[in-house]
Amino acid sequence: MERKIMPYGSWKSPITSELILKDTVAFEGVVYEGDDLYWLERLPSEGGRSRVMKMTLDNAPSEQTPAPFNVRTRVHEYGGAPFTVFGERLYFSNFEDNFLYMKAGENQPKPITADSNNRYADAGIDRLNQRLYWIREDHTESSLTPETTIVVMDADGSAEKIVVSGNDFYSNPRVSPDAKHLAYLTWNHPNMPWDESELWVADINEDGTLFNNRKLTGGSGVSIVQPLWSPEGTLYFLSDHTNWWNLMRCYGSRKEEVCPVKAEFGSHSSVLGKSDYCFIDENTIIASYSQHGMRQLASVDVWNGRLNPITNRFTSFSSLQSNGKRVAFITASPTEFPRIAIMDADSKKIEDVSVSSETSLDSDYLSLPEAIEFPTANNKTAHALYYAPKNPDFAALKGEKPPLLVHAHGGPVGATSSALNLVKQYWTSRGFAVVDVNYGGSTGYGREYRERLRGQWGIVDVEDCANAVRYLVDSGEADSSRIAISGGSAGGYTTLASLVFTDIYHAGASHFGLSELESFVLETHKFESHYLHGLIAPYPEEKHVYYERSPINFTNRLSCPVIFFQGLDDKVVPPNQAVPMVEALREKGLPVAYLEFEGEGHGFRKAENIKRSIDGEFYFYSRIFGFNPADDIEPVKIDNL
């Protein structure tokens, strides 16, 4: 069929916002208990409710936590690891009341805690003594500075008591196979866990309390993540002391490198319960590692340190769990939706368990990511994934170059993923080029690359995004007069800072992004209350730096239209970060749009709001860049247009 000639942006695409959300789920965690596999999935169609699913060897997946239960925790606000399984008992945190619930077999869930001021996550199980260790966050005295501890409780939820306290944060309580030791991570302000954290181990008393607590490693500018006991009781962990988060193990006070390689086994850890490796047996680890913006799967012989890549079609792996015979994980590729999959430990054959969407897609409409490197400030190199416009039904006007959408990921020490993301394909299939920038500070390229952002947030990320634009414009891949930048959370800050401190963009979209840094420091939750100490400067000693990096203070430099998307229940970046920017743009006479969503927190979970934000941003650019969308999109009110 002959391709129709139409301007970029006006191409008709089968990848609609309705399709993106149709019968979709998002996967958030995997747990093996014997041969039974459990996982967490989020349902946009049910207001973002999360539920636990279970699959046995003989039966299809079944829901274990029916509505109205919402399996989610807000420990550290970002949550993670809200459920665990111990024998026939499922334990989970319910979002509405913060109670822990237990579901025994086929019985209905029942609460085993009763104080909504306490939040729980990231459980470790003492199987021999029928106990659980939880990270607990107590908001009784203060919602801004809750007390974080490790608590132990009996399997029925009784006899709860604090066993570790005194530091600002704890995570990853893990019981040794012989139930004699508890390993855990801890860190203190102003550090984030990826900046500096310590691995401790303690001996366990008969009543579950601890003694002889001792630091094994970490601190002094070293980040330790994901401690895990081997089947026979050797403690493994990931350390970035060599620049890369690599596998190590402890024998008493002696530490050994297991598999030194210039690759990142760890990943960004703002959520609890990350699991990027697991044991098949005492001799073999299955691990996911990152190189060049793509994650790969490999087996590791723990005695000779050999890394053996496992050939497969996927480029994204997370939440690795094993029962010794099989390995389960969340995975995806640039052309396949995220899914729960199982790999046979012997044959390495991978089979699907559950796919996030049953939507059938013609791969001809999918733009494949290209890992690019480009020169940036201070004679350094930065990284990104580039997606070219692609639609088999259309071709552009002769001589026309595509508009470019720059995406700044959140974190800001997160990273973009090569996994199929229909939101990106929504743009490319309509004629936009998209560049997903892993600016300096991003995870996946080693600690030195992450350290580029130390004290430089609002500078390095802004420069790298701008230099990605220059690289693509100079390469003939983008229209230099139609450049937009978009991001959420920390990426929203990079977006606003880019619009204020550079003049390379012609439009922008801030999804719950920061605009005023000092109020963020004073008002945000405990986990991130000192985050900017490392990213910006010590506060209040260098208060002036916060003023100089806050976009709201330099709206006189704004010269292009911006659209804002904001959840009214956002406790991480509250609405007062968006509203002053909106008002400043209105007063300047620049086109501006503001969409707020009731009941949404930090990141939208409801299908109708996700749809509105996708379509709303596209509509906004269509009016600013002067093309006609092929779809009938609900208009957005744009002031000063």
Disulfide bonds with the S-S distance in Angstrom:
none
